[in-house]
Amino acid sequence: MLCKGKTKKTTCFIMLLVGIISLAYGLIGIQGVPDAAHAQAQLMGMFSGAGAGLISVAIFLLIRSRILSPEKLKQKEIESSDERSIAVRRAAMSVSWFVALLLFGLLCFVFVAMDMLVASYFALAAMYVQFFAYLVAQKVYEKKM
Amino acid sequence: MKNRLEALRTQRGIKQEELAAALSVSRQTISSLENGRYNPSITLAMKLARYFGLTVEDIFMYEEEDN
């Protein structure tokens, strides 16, 4: 379930792997992009950036798990799996979900005002996807609980 | 929900940190429980009751306005 807050080593290694693939794809992909294709170059840059970010976070978490003493690690684990912390994170996530929904709605209006119809369709689609995900999650948890 | 957690803990000379460690929760959780800002899950309430050798009802008092 979301918000449990446990970062296992496997998760770090998956992050590292995805990061390396994304970074390599971005770096190799940009070689074949023509100079005039700015959007494609930017996309490859985004892949590289996301990959570098994932690698950094994964390395940081792996190093931290090695540097910290077992007592401090245990304390960190307690803090992240603590039921009040989980409740706090869940409350914060539900607020951010609502804010994101409003933001997508607002972006639809902003994009239409800027005469960017395609972007406004994407914002609208994102809003519907987010709401649909909520409905699906609700159904799943209704069965589980 | 009211509780007698702070009274029970101080009565027995236990620090918040010690209680938190014994129950595998953070010190802030104990503090929030004592202040009544946070209501525990049934599991944590049972753990607390077992720790003090009491029943859940001995520690937590349900009040009608909680609903």
Backbone of each chain as ProteinMPNN parsed JSONL, in Angstrom:
{"seq_chain_A": "MLCKGKTKKTTCFIMLLVGIISLAYGLIGIQGVPDAAHAQAQLMGMFSGAGAGLISVAIFLLIRSRILSPEKLKQKEIESSDERSIAVRRAAMSVSWFVALLLFGLLCFVFVAMDMLVASYFALAAMYVQFFAYLVAQKVYEKKM", "coords_chain_A": {"N_chain_A": [[0.84, -1.194, 0.0], [0.366, 2.339, -0.561], [2.478, 4.951, 0.847], [3.721, 3.614, 2.945], [6.366, 3.85, 3.381], [8.739, 2.364, 3.483], [11.933, 1.817, 2.272], [13.286, -0.505, 0.438], [16.282, -2.432, -0.26], [16.092, -3.702, -2.716], [14.312, -2.039, -4.069], [15.922, 0.204, -4.339], [17.896, -0.791, -6.055], [16.35, -1.344, -8.304], [15.566, 1.253, -8.928], [18.072, 2.274, -9.537], [18.739, 0.756, -11.792], [16.674, 1.448, -13.623], [17.252, 4.141, -13.773], [19.839, 4.1, -14.955], [19.227, 2.953, -17.442], [17.485, 4.908, -18.467], [19.161, 7.169, -18.502], [21.188, 6.272, -20.249], [19.652, 5.869, -22.562], [18.84, 8.509, -23.073], [21.35, 9.773, -23.474], [22.457, 8.308, -25.599], [20.432, 8.508, -27.447], [20.359, 11.233, -28.093], [22.429, 11.607, -29.796], [21.641, 10.884, -32.366], [19.819, 12.807, -33.027], [18.67, 15.34, -35.183], [19.977, 18.726, -35.66], [17.976, 20.61, -35.965], [15.756, 19.566, -34.714], [14.517, 20.489, -32.049], [12.659, 19.859, -30.042], [12.837, 17.088, -29.831], [15.459, 16.823, -28.983], [15.252, 18.055, -26.545], [13.575, 16.272, -25.282], [15.219, 14.019, -25.105], [17.086, 15.079, -23.411], [15.514, 15.299, -21.159], [15.109, 12.61, -20.554], [17.734, 11.931, -19.906], [18.136, 13.609, -17.702], [16.148, 12.711, -15.887], [17.052, 10.105, -15.528], [19.609, 10.546, -14.411], [18.806, 11.743, -12.044], [17.358, 9.658, -10.78], [19.425, 7.795, -10.463], [21.111, 9.211, -8.724], [19.477, 9.466, -6.414], [19.085, 6.754, -5.763], [21.738, 5.916, -5.289], [22.374, 7.586, -3.144], [20.563, 6.608, -1.193], [21.469, 3.97, -0.945], [24.113, 4.353, -0.065], [23.601, 5.684, 2.327], [22.33, 3.653, 3.758], [24.497, 2.079, 4.264], [26.321, 3.674, 5.624], [25.024, 4.636, 7.953], [24.642, 3.771, 11.38], [23.569, 0.595, 12.79], [21.685, 1.106, 14.825], [20.775, 3.684, 14.268], [19.716, 3.217, 11.755], [17.661, 1.476, 12.397], [16.121, 3.221, 13.89], [15.438, 5.054, 11.907], [13.911, 3.377, 10.302], [11.831, 2.798, 12.023], [10.75, 5.356, 12.269], [9.851, 5.776, 9.654], [8.041, 3.733, 9.263], [6.257, 4.152, 11.196], [3.002, 4.369, 12.559], [1.642, 6.807, 12.902], [3.146, 8.554, 11.319], [2.643, 7.415, 8.848], [-0.085, 7.891, 8.677], [-0.031, 10.675, 8.615], [1.344, 11.116, 6.217], [-0.497, 9.989, 4.431], [-2.693, 11.698, 4.751], [-1.558, 14.064, 3.832], [-1.066, 13.325, 1.2], [-3.663, 12.981, 0.233], [-4.58, 15.579, 0.265], [-2.804, 16.746, -1.545], [-3.55, 15.348, -3.815], [-6.075, 16.396, -4.354], [-5.379, 19.055, -4.819], [-3.806, 18.746, -7.121], [-5.739, 17.854, -8.893], [-7.363, 20.148, -9.089], [-5.461, 21.84, -10.156], [-4.942, 20.699, -12.68], [-7.42, 21.203, -13.85], [-7.415, 23.998, -13.81], [-5.233, 24.455, -15.475], [-6.277, 23.604, -17.913], [-8.004, 25.73, -18.563], [-6.113, 27.823, -18.669], [-4.447, 27.0, -20.776], [-6.244, 26.989, -22.921], [-6.865, 29.705, -22.991], [-4.395, 30.602, -23.792], [-4.372, 29.809, -26.349], [-3.514, 27.217, -26.811], [-4.528, 24.534, -27.721], [-4.049, 21.72, -27.949], [-2.404, 21.188, -25.76], [-4.208, 21.823, -23.754], [-6.057, 19.762, -24.063], [-4.503, 17.644, -23.253], [-4.116, 18.301, -20.566], [-6.735, 18.135, -19.692], [-7.216, 15.446, -20.201], [-5.383, 14.331, -18.404], [-6.565, 15.107, -16.04], [-8.929, 13.618, -16.072], [-7.836, 11.039, -16.11], [-6.564, 10.978, -13.632], [-8.77, 11.196, -11.92], [-10.154, 8.906, -12.648], [-8.326, 6.967, -11.865], [-8.55, 7.299, -9.14], [-11.186, 6.403, -8.716], [-10.933, 3.713, -9.476], [-9.049, 2.833, -7.596], [-10.557, 3.198, -5.306], [-12.572, 1.269, -5.66], [-11.004, -1.055, -5.615], [-9.964, -0.989, -2.988], [-12.327, -1.091, -1.595], [-13.055, -3.703, -1.936], [-10.948, -4.94, -0.688], [-11.049, -4.072, 1.976]], "CA_chain_A": [[0.0, 0.0, 0.0], [1.153, 3.569, -0.632], [2.824, 5.702, 2.055], [4.298, 2.798, 4.01], [7.624, 4.525, 3.657], [9.9, 1.494, 3.586], [12.716, 1.752, 1.046], [14.113, -1.706, 0.51], [17.442, -2.417, -1.144], [15.635, -4.089, -4.064], [13.743, -0.834, -4.679], [17.063, 1.048, -4.716], [18.549, -1.36, -7.229], [15.445, -1.14, -9.446], [15.706, 2.677, -9.261], [19.389, 2.425, -10.161], [18.663, 0.144, -13.125], [15.814, 2.305, -14.459], [18.027, 5.375, -13.964], [20.923, 3.849, -15.921], [18.6, 2.767, -18.761], [16.974, 6.216, -18.902], [20.328, 8.034, -18.794], [21.831, 5.757, -21.465], [18.739, 6.16, -23.678], [18.933, 9.955, -23.329], [22.683, 10.126, -23.992], [22.649, 7.691, -26.929], [19.39, 9.032, -28.327], [20.628, 12.618, -28.522], [23.438, 11.569, -30.88], [20.993, 10.78, -33.672], [18.813, 13.857, -33.221], [19.171, 16.447, -36.016], [20.084, 20.012, -34.955], [16.727, 21.381, -36.043], [14.711, 18.933, -33.89], [14.726, 20.957, -30.67], [11.78, 19.144, -29.111], [13.4, 15.742, -29.63], [16.672, 17.001, -28.181], [14.807, 18.363, -25.18], [13.04, 15.018, -24.742], [16.375, 13.19, -24.741], [17.634, 15.733, -22.214], [14.642, 14.949, -20.028], [15.425, 11.216, -20.21], [19.037, 11.957, -19.222], [17.93, 14.256, -16.399], [15.394, 11.805, -15.012], [17.957, 8.986, -15.227], [20.633, 11.019, -13.468], [18.104, 11.96, -10.772], [17.074, 8.341, -10.179], [20.711, 7.2, -10.05], [21.576, 9.948, -7.536], [18.662, 9.108, -5.241], [19.361, 5.347, -5.427], [23.084, 5.849, -4.691], [22.281, 8.222, -1.824], [19.885, 5.694, -0.265], [22.337, 2.807, -0.706], [25.244, 4.788, 0.78], [23.063, 5.968, 3.664], [22.072, 2.394, 4.465], [25.778, 1.491, 4.676], [27.012, 4.579, 6.562], [24.324, 4.759, 9.234], [24.801, 2.664, 12.32], [22.338, -0.22, 12.867], [20.703, 1.746, 15.718], [20.164, 4.802, 13.54], [18.908, 2.636, 10.68], [16.467, 0.948, 13.055], [15.347, 4.411, 14.234], [14.896, 5.564, 10.629], [12.882, 2.44, 9.862], [10.686, 3.004, 12.918], [10.138, 6.636, 11.913], [9.137, 5.729, 8.38], [6.915, 2.788, 9.313], [5.436, 4.563, 12.325], [1.627, 4.506, 12.064], [1.246, 8.218, 12.833], [3.811, 9.111, 10.138], [1.912, 6.92, 7.675], [-1.359, 8.629, 8.64], [0.292, 12.05, 8.198], [1.664, 11.081, 4.78], [-1.733, 9.729, 3.687], [-3.495, 12.934, 4.775], [-0.882, 15.018, 2.942], [-1.259, 12.873, -0.181], [-5.043, 13.221, -0.197], [-4.675, 17.018, -0.021], [-2.075, 17.023, -2.793], [-4.36, 14.791, -4.899], [-7.132, 17.365, -4.646], [-4.713, 20.226, -5.401], [-3.411, 18.378, -8.486], [-6.969, 17.824, -9.7], [-7.709, 21.551, -9.345], [-4.406, 22.397, -11.006], [-5.192, 20.236, -14.051], [-8.594, 21.95, -14.313], [-6.961, 25.376, -14.043], [-4.349, 24.434, -16.652], [-7.136, 23.521, -19.102], [-8.437, 27.098, -18.873], [-4.932, 28.624, -19.023], [-3.984, 26.596, -22.113], [-7.221, 27.469, -23.908], [-6.662, 31.153, -23.077], [-3.139, 30.832, -24.522], [-4.577, 29.224, -27.674], [-2.756, 25.961, -26.919], [-5.618, 23.564, -27.586], [-3.537, 20.355, -27.73], [-1.963, 21.117, -24.362], [-5.396, 21.825, -22.885], [-6.626, 18.418, -24.133], [-3.654, 16.795, -22.403], [-4.422, 18.631, -19.165], [-8.072, 17.579, -19.424], [-7.058, 13.984, -20.15], [-4.693, 14.024, -17.144], [-7.553, 15.278, -14.966], [-9.817, 12.457, -16.125], [-7.056, 9.849, -15.725], [-6.362, 11.035, -12.184], [-10.044, 10.902, -11.267], [-10.455, 7.5, -12.936], [-7.434, 6.198, -10.979], [-9.156, 7.384, -7.804], [-12.362, 5.524, -8.689], [-10.443, 2.327, -9.52], [-8.436, 2.556, -6.288], [-11.644, 3.09, -4.335], [-13.2, -0.042, -5.864], [-10.055, -2.085, -5.168], [-9.884, -0.997, -1.527], [-13.628, -1.517, -1.068], [-13.031, -5.165, -1.902], [-9.919, -5.375, 0.252], [-11.328, -3.738, 3.381]], "C_chain_A": [[0.881, 1.252, 0.0], [1.441, 4.136, 0.76], [3.424, 4.867, 3.17], [5.695, 3.281, 4.368], [8.851, 3.648, 3.775], [10.641, 1.478, 2.244], [13.646, 0.565, 1.152], [15.26, -1.588, -0.471], [17.04, -2.752, -2.578], [15.087, -2.864, -4.796], [14.861, 0.081, -5.165], [17.723, 0.523, -5.989], [17.664, -1.216, -8.474], [15.538, 0.319, -9.918], [17.009, 2.917, -10.023], [19.357, 1.912, -11.602], [17.853, 1.011, -14.085], [16.554, 3.611, -14.778], [19.105, 5.213, -15.017], [20.344, 3.713, -17.335], [18.135, 4.119, -19.327], [18.115, 7.146, -19.31], [20.994, 7.595, -20.102], [20.971, 6.067, -22.697], [18.827, 7.638, -24.07], [20.248, 10.327, -23.996], [22.915, 9.56, -25.399], [21.659, 8.305, -27.925], [19.701, 10.403, -28.885], [21.647, 12.675, -29.672], [22.77, 11.596, -32.256], [19.969, 11.863, -33.945], [19.375, 14.984, -34.092], [19.131, 17.788, -35.265], [18.754, 20.772, -34.905], [15.633, 20.833, -35.118], [14.912, 19.262, -32.416], [13.907, 20.156, -29.651], [12.33, 17.763, -28.784], [14.645, 15.813, -28.741], [16.31, 17.258, -26.719], [14.287, 17.09, -24.499], [14.178, 14.104, -24.284], [17.057, 13.749, -23.476], [16.827, 15.393, -20.967], [14.895, 13.516, -19.578], [16.737, 11.17, -19.419], [18.884, 12.516, -17.81], [17.231, 13.346, -15.407], [16.277, 10.631, -14.59], [18.999, 9.37, -14.202], [20.024, 11.219, -12.081], [17.856, 10.648, -10.045], [18.358, 7.697, -9.655], [21.195, 7.868, -8.761], [20.812, 9.515, -6.286], [18.987, 7.678, -4.79], [20.725, 5.22, -4.744], [23.067, 6.451, -3.288], [21.662, 7.26, -0.798], [20.761, 4.482, 0.069], [23.506, 3.173, 0.199], [24.764, 5.032, 2.213], [22.843, 4.686, 4.455], [23.373, 1.733, 4.932], [26.465, 2.327, 5.747], [26.36, 4.576, 7.945], [24.524, 3.518, 10.103], [23.495, 1.872, 12.389], [21.261, 0.415, 13.749], [19.971, 2.869, 14.985], [19.276, 4.301, 12.405], [17.582, 2.133, 11.226], [15.523, 2.111, 13.384], [14.662, 4.994, 12.993], [13.739, 4.699, 10.153], [11.617, 2.61, 10.704], [9.962, 4.29, 12.527], [9.33, 6.547, 10.625], [7.954, 4.766, 8.404], [5.964, 3.084, 10.47], [4.012, 4.888, 11.848], [1.157, 5.952, 11.973], [1.871, 8.883, 11.604], [3.084, 8.685, 8.865], [0.593, 7.681, 7.529], [-1.134, 10.062, 8.16], [0.551, 12.096, 6.696], [0.396, 10.863, 3.947], [-2.605, 10.984, 3.628], [-2.893, 13.955, 3.813], [-1.096, 14.633, 1.478], [-2.681, 13.136, -0.652], [-5.249, 14.704, -0.497], [-3.993, 17.326, -1.352], [-2.822, 16.465, -4.014], [-5.413, 15.802, -5.332], [-6.548, 18.606, -5.318], [-4.325, 19.948, -6.856], [-4.616, 18.365, -9.414], [-7.398, 19.245, -10.074], [-6.734, 22.184, -10.327], [-4.61, 21.981, -12.466], [-6.374, 21.006, -14.656], [-8.215, 23.378, -14.673], [-6.1, 25.458, -15.307], [-5.154, 24.354, -17.955], [-7.539, 24.931, -19.537], [-7.26, 27.953, -19.359], [-4.488, 28.299, -20.45], [-4.946, 27.067, -23.201], [-7.043, 28.978, -24.092], [-5.401, 31.493, -23.87], [-3.194, 30.268, -25.949], [-3.723, 27.963, -27.887], [-3.737, 24.806, -26.699], [-5.121, 22.15, -27.271], [-3.116, 20.176, -26.269], [-3.158, 21.07, -23.417], [-6.082, 20.458, -22.908], [-5.828, 17.461, -23.238], [-3.954, 17.031, -20.922], [-5.768, 18.041, -18.766], [-7.996, 16.056, -19.289], [-6.397, 13.569, -18.834], [-5.664, 14.099, -15.968], [-8.483, 14.061, -14.908], [-9.091, 11.183, -15.672], [-6.884, 9.811, -14.209], [-7.646, 10.656, -11.445], [-10.43, 9.434, -11.451], [-9.608, 6.59, -12.031], [-7.988, 6.17, -9.558], [-10.335, 6.419, -7.682], [-11.946, 4.049, -8.666], [-9.874, 1.942, -8.151], [-9.511, 2.371, -5.223], [-12.326, 1.713, -4.427], [-12.308, -1.163, -5.312], [-10.041, -2.16, -3.642], [-11.213, -1.365, -0.872], [-13.684, -3.03, -0.957], [-12.067, -5.681, -0.855], [-10.322, -5.177, 1.708], [-12.743, -4.138, 3.78]], "O_chain_A": [[2.005, 1.226, 0.501], [0.736, 3.836, 1.723], [3.62, 5.388, 4.269], [6.147, 3.14, 5.504], [9.918, 4.144, 4.136], [10.054, 1.166, 1.208], [14.656, 0.606, 1.853], [15.233, -0.767, -1.388], [17.562, -2.177, -3.532], [15.355, -2.665, -5.982], [14.779, 0.66, -6.248], [18.066, 1.293, -6.885], [18.171, -0.992, -9.572], [15.582, 0.599, -11.116], [17.049, 3.654, -11.008], [19.881, 2.553, -12.512], [18.278, 1.278, -15.209], [16.492, 4.118, -15.898], [19.275, 6.079, -15.875], [20.878, 4.268, -18.295], [18.358, 4.431, -20.497], [18.041, 7.823, -20.335], [21.322, 8.423, -20.953], [21.487, 6.474, -23.738], [18.881, 7.972, -25.254], [20.272, 11.095, -24.958], [23.482, 10.223, -26.267], [21.996, 8.581, -29.077], [19.348, 10.708, -30.024], [21.714, 13.655, -30.414], [23.258, 12.238, -33.186], [19.313, 11.844, -34.986], [20.435, 15.529, -33.785], [18.338, 17.957, -34.339], [18.454, 21.475, -33.94], [14.692, 21.55, -34.778], [15.403, 18.444, -31.639], [14.382, 19.823, -28.565], [12.302, 17.319, -27.637], [14.85, 14.972, -27.867], [16.954, 16.76, -25.796], [14.521, 16.86, -23.312], [14.11, 13.495, -23.217], [17.528, 13.008, -22.613], [17.371, 15.222, -19.877], [14.9, 13.226, -18.382], [16.846, 10.475, -18.408], [19.43, 11.972, -16.85], [17.644, 13.216, -14.255], [16.252, 10.213, -13.432], [19.253, 8.635, -13.247], [20.649, 10.902, -11.069], [18.111, 10.534, -8.846], [18.385, 7.131, -8.562], [21.631, 7.195, -7.827], [21.404, 9.236, -5.243], [19.144, 7.416, -3.597], [20.862, 4.51, -3.747], [23.664, 5.905, -2.36], [22.168, 7.114, 0.315], [20.795, 4.023, 1.211], [23.859, 2.422, 1.109], [25.42, 4.643, 3.178], [23.124, 4.623, 5.652], [23.369, 0.933, 5.868], [27.102, 1.795, 6.656], [27.042, 4.522, 8.968], [24.567, 2.387, 9.619], [22.431, 2.409, 12.084], [20.069, 0.287, 13.466], [18.749, 2.998, 15.057], [18.225, 4.876, 12.123], [16.526, 2.326, 10.622], [14.31, 2.02, 13.195], [13.49, 5.369, 13.02], [12.725, 5.201, 9.668], [10.498, 2.575, 10.194], [8.734, 4.328, 12.459], [8.266, 7.154, 10.504], [6.984, 4.946, 7.669], [4.994, 2.361, 10.693], [3.833, 5.595, 10.856], [0.375, 6.3, 11.089], [1.219, 9.676, 10.925], [2.925, 9.471, 7.931], [0.198, 8.065, 6.428], [-1.936, 10.602, 7.397], [0.058, 12.976, 5.991], [0.23, 11.471, 2.89], [-3.184, 11.297, 2.588], [-3.613, 14.627, 3.074], [-1.285, 15.497, 0.621], [-2.89, 13.479, -1.816], [-6.002, 15.054, -1.406], [-4.525, 18.067, -2.179], [-2.744, 17.026, -5.106], [-5.616, 16.034, -6.524], [-7.13, 19.147, -6.259], [-4.494, 20.807, -7.721], [-4.54, 18.801, -10.563], [-7.75, 19.515, -11.222], [-7.119, 22.955, -11.206], [-4.47, 22.798, -13.376], [-6.336, 21.407, -15.819], [-8.635, 23.905, -15.703], [-6.218, 26.393, -16.099], [-4.778, 24.947, -18.966], [-7.434, 25.286, -20.711], [-7.384, 28.705, -20.325], [-4.189, 29.198, -21.236], [-4.518, 27.493, -24.274], [-7.066, 29.473, -25.219], [-5.334, 32.527, -24.535], [-2.19, 30.253, -26.66], [-3.272, 27.685, -28.998], [-3.766, 24.188, -25.635], [-5.696, 21.46, -26.429], [-3.423, 19.168, -25.632], [-3.132, 20.369, -22.406], [-6.633, 20.031, -21.893], [-6.389, 16.596, -22.565], [-4.035, 16.09, -20.133], [-5.933, 17.519, -17.664], [-8.611, 15.458, -18.406], [-6.796, 12.58, -18.22], [-5.611, 13.294, -15.038], [-8.782, 13.546, -13.831], [-9.651, 10.359, -14.95], [-7.035, 8.764, -13.58], [-7.618, 9.899, -10.475], [-10.961, 8.8, -10.54], [-10.093, 5.589, -11.505], [-7.907, 5.156, -8.865], [-10.471, 5.709, -6.685], [-12.524, 3.241, -7.939], [-10.174, 0.873, -7.618], [-9.4, 1.507, -4.353], [-12.616, 1.08, -3.411], [-12.778, -2.083, -4.643], [-10.099, -3.246, -3.066], [-11.246, -1.877, 0.247], [-14.27, -3.58, -0.025], [-12.307, -6.705, -0.215], [-9.993, -5.991, 2.571], [-13.145, -3.931, 4.925]]}, "seq_chain_B": "MKNRLEALRTQRGIKQEELAAALSVSRQTISSLENGRYNPSITLAMKLARYFGLTVEDIFMYEEEDN", "coords_chain_B": {"N_chain_B": [[-11.327, 11.089, 21.769], [-10.22, 10.34, 24.958], [-7.298, 9.807, 27.009], [-5.262, 7.993, 29.416], [-2.61, 7.914, 29.201], [-0.232, 9.495, 29.593], [-0.287, 9.869, 32.339], [-0.112, 7.216, 33.262], [2.354, 6.506, 32.219], [4.197, 8.325, 33.432], [3.722, 7.71, 36.059], [4.906, 5.238, 36.243], [7.478, 5.878, 35.785], [8.563, 5.963, 33.215], [10.244, 6.955, 30.274], [9.267, 8.916, 27.389], [10.701, 8.179, 25.108], [11.558, 5.61, 25.77], [9.163, 4.201, 25.955], [8.291, 4.52, 23.356], [10.289, 3.121, 21.959], [9.866, 0.55, 22.947], [7.443, -0.041, 21.806], [7.904, 0.14, 19.173], [7.41, 2.552, 17.789], [7.49, 6.064, 16.851], [8.877, 8.705, 18.948], [7.414, 11.002, 18.719], [4.907, 10.044, 18.117], [4.059, 8.947, 20.527], [4.004, 11.287, 22.036], [2.015, 12.738, 20.632], [-0.144, 11.059, 21.071], [-0.434, 11.281, 23.825], [-1.113, 13.959, 24.032], [-3.557, 13.893, 22.905], [-3.87, 14.459, 20.275], [-3.7, 12.581, 18.356], [-5.314, 9.585, 17.514], [-4.823, 6.213, 18.317], [-4.249, 3.229, 16.263], [-6.133, 0.144, 16.398], [-4.374, -1.915, 16.797], [-2.084, -0.633, 17.878], [-3.231, 0.404, 20.186], [-3.864, -1.959, 21.532], [-1.291, -2.954, 21.885], [-0.26, -1.034, 23.622], [-1.934, -1.413, 25.817], [-1.234, -4.004, 26.524], [1.432, -3.597, 27.151], [1.28, -2.022, 29.467], [-0.063, -3.748, 31.04], [-2.801, -3.64, 31.245], [-6.316, -3.143, 30.339], [-7.596, -2.073, 27.131], [-9.677, -0.286, 27.528], [-9.044, 0.673, 30.018], [-7.096, 2.479, 29.513], [-7.864, 4.103, 27.347], [-10.517, 6.371, 26.873], [-13.613, 6.45, 25.518], [-15.45, 9.057, 24.026], [-18.635, 10.5, 23.42], [-18.748, 12.723, 21.673], [-16.62, 12.294, 19.979], [-17.395, 11.123, 17.655]], "CA_chain_B": [[-10.896, 9.997, 22.642], [-9.275, 10.746, 26.0], [-6.507, 8.672, 27.496], [-4.483, 8.178, 30.655], [-1.282, 7.442, 28.831], [0.827, 10.272, 30.232], [-0.341, 9.569, 33.774], [0.403, 5.85, 33.451], [3.787, 6.479, 31.896], [4.97, 9.042, 34.466], [3.541, 6.928, 37.291], [5.87, 4.118, 36.223], [8.818, 6.425, 35.553], [9.05, 5.595, 31.875], [10.396, 8.094, 29.361], [8.558, 8.767, 26.102], [11.606, 7.463, 24.199], [11.567, 4.189, 26.154], [7.868, 3.634, 25.57], [8.281, 4.482, 21.881], [11.165, 2.025, 21.526], [9.233, -0.726, 23.308], [6.285, -0.289, 20.934], [8.36, 0.349, 17.786], [6.829, 3.75, 17.167], [8.353, 7.221, 17.103], [8.582, 9.443, 20.185], [6.363, 11.971, 18.379], [3.604, 9.356, 18.187], [3.699, 8.885, 21.955], [3.673, 12.652, 22.421], [0.709, 13.079, 20.039], [-1.169, 10.26, 21.767], [-0.631, 11.859, 25.157], [-1.797, 15.245, 23.884], [-4.889, 13.661, 22.341], [-3.922, 14.932, 18.88], [-3.75, 11.413, 17.468], [-5.922, 8.372, 18.074], [-4.057, 5.077, 17.79], [-4.954, 2.114, 15.629], [-6.486, -0.878, 17.395], [-3.143, -2.673, 17.07], [-1.241, 0.12, 18.815], [-3.953, 0.473, 21.468], [-3.68, -3.272, 22.167], [0.116, -3.046, 22.309], [-0.127, -0.17, 24.804], [-2.624, -2.071, 26.921], [-0.412, -5.158, 26.913], [2.662, -3.066, 27.763], [0.989, -1.564, 30.833], [-0.764, -4.818, 31.76], [-4.172, -3.18, 31.478], [-7.164, -3.32, 29.156], [-7.64, -0.854, 26.299], [-10.625, 0.637, 28.173], [-8.391, 1.296, 31.177], [-6.205, 3.55, 29.021], [-8.577, 5.021, 26.443], [-11.911, 6.616, 27.227], [-14.383, 6.93, 24.367], [-16.434, 10.106, 24.324], [-19.656, 10.553, 22.36], [-18.479, 13.786, 20.68], [-15.558, 11.86, 19.068], [-18.009, 10.799, 16.365]], "C_chain_B": [[-9.9, 10.537, 23.674], [-8.455, 9.54, 26.416], [-5.696, 9.032, 28.738], [-3.016, 7.815, 30.427], [-0.158, 8.159, 29.578], [0.892, 9.948, 31.733], [0.266, 8.199, 34.06], [1.916, 5.798, 33.251], [4.615, 7.139, 33.005], [4.906, 8.308, 35.81], [4.605, 5.822, 37.389], [7.293, 4.567, 35.907], [9.419, 6.036, 34.21], [9.148, 6.858, 31.018], [9.624, 7.816, 28.077], [9.385, 7.927, 25.123], [11.584, 5.961, 24.484], [10.272, 3.503, 25.715], [7.798, 3.48, 24.05], [9.111, 3.305, 21.376], [10.518, 0.665, 21.798], [8.093, -1.08, 22.357], [6.622, -0.135, 19.453], [7.604, 1.467, 17.07], [7.759, 4.921, 17.463], [7.948, 7.921, 18.409], [7.446, 10.444, 19.95], [4.968, 11.338, 18.453], [3.128, 9.284, 19.634], [3.244, 10.262, 22.431], [2.289, 13.052, 21.896], [-0.43, 12.318, 20.707], [-1.494, 10.896, 23.118], [-1.39, 13.185, 25.094], [-3.203, 15.108, 23.325], [-5.017, 14.147, 20.903], [-4.084, 13.769, 17.904], [-4.374, 10.236, 18.197], [-5.239, 7.147, 17.481], [-4.923, 4.065, 17.043], [-5.279, 1.1, 16.725], [-5.226, -1.658, 17.794], [-2.283, -1.941, 18.105], [-1.905, 0.233, 20.189], [-3.786, -0.829, 22.246], [-2.254, -3.427, 22.697], [0.336, -2.236, 23.585], [-0.739, -0.843, 26.027], [-1.795, -3.236, 27.447], [0.845, -4.69, 27.644], [2.421, -2.674, 29.221], [0.268, -2.634, 31.667], [-2.189, -4.435, 32.113], [-5.04, -3.521, 30.269], [-7.157, -1.992, 28.38], [-8.547, 0.191, 26.958], [-10.039, 1.315, 29.406], [-7.551, 2.501, 30.741], [-6.969, 4.588, 28.198], [-10.049, 5.13, 26.84], [-12.647, 7.203, 26.019], [-15.377, 7.984, 24.809], [-17.359, 10.266, 23.131], [-19.316, 11.573, 21.266], [-17.343, 13.43, 19.718], [-16.106, 11.553, 17.689], [-18.422, 12.079, 15.681]], "O_chain_B": [[-8.873, 11.114, 23.317], [-8.859, 8.396, 26.207], [-5.48, 10.202, 29.056], [-2.293, 7.458, 31.357], [0.745, 7.526, 30.124], [1.968, 9.779, 32.307], [1.061, 8.044, 34.987], [2.646, 5.147, 33.999], [5.612, 6.578, 33.459], [5.866, 8.281, 36.58], [5.123, 5.522, 38.465], [8.2, 3.744, 35.778], [10.624, 5.81, 34.09], [8.259, 7.71, 31.033], [9.361, 6.668, 27.719], [8.851, 7.08, 24.406], [11.589, 5.144, 23.563], [10.281, 2.392, 25.184], [7.323, 2.472, 23.527], [8.689, 2.58, 20.475], [10.612, -0.252, 20.983], [7.806, -2.254, 22.125], [5.753, -0.259, 18.589], [7.216, 1.338, 15.908], [8.707, 4.785, 18.237], [6.833, 7.751, 18.903], [6.632, 10.705, 20.836], [3.987, 11.996, 18.8], [1.959, 9.527, 19.933], [2.24, 10.393, 23.131], [1.488, 13.633, 22.628], [-1.528, 12.844, 20.888], [-2.656, 11.032, 23.501], [-2.194, 13.5, 25.971], [-3.955, 16.081, 23.273], [-6.122, 14.241, 20.368], [-4.543, 13.947, 16.775], [-4.02, 9.927, 19.335], [-5.091, 7.054, 16.263], [-6.147, 4.047, 17.171], [-4.763, 1.188, 17.839], [-5.036, -2.013, 18.958], [-1.815, -2.537, 19.075], [-1.236, 0.167, 21.22], [-3.591, -0.815, 23.462], [-2.03, -3.948, 23.789], [1.02, -2.679, 24.507], [-0.161, -0.848, 27.114], [-1.67, -3.431, 28.656], [1.27, -5.299, 28.625], [3.241, -2.952, 30.096], [0.024, -2.44, 32.858], [-2.72, -4.847, 33.144], [-4.565, -4.112, 29.299], [-6.769, -0.946, 28.902], [-8.244, 1.384, 26.955], [-10.478, 2.398, 29.795], [-7.33, 3.427, 31.521], [-6.75, 5.792, 28.335], [-10.723, 4.134, 27.102], [-12.342, 8.305, 25.563], [-16.056, 7.835, 25.825], [-16.931, 10.179, 21.98], [-19.559, 11.329, 20.084], [-17.107, 14.154, 18.751], [-15.411, 11.693, 16.683], [-18.962, 12.042, 14.575]]}, "name": "protein", "num_of_chains": 2, "seq": "MLCKGKTKKTTCFIMLLVGIISLAYGLIGIQGVPDAAHAQAQLMGMFSGAGAGLISVAIFLLIRSRILSPEKLKQKEIESSDERSIAVRRAAMSVSWFVALLLFGLLCFVFVAMDMLVASYFALAAMYVQFFAYLVAQKVYEKKMMKNRLEALRTQRGIKQEELAAALSVSRQTISSLENGRYNPSITLAMKLARYFGLTVEDIFMYEEEDN"}
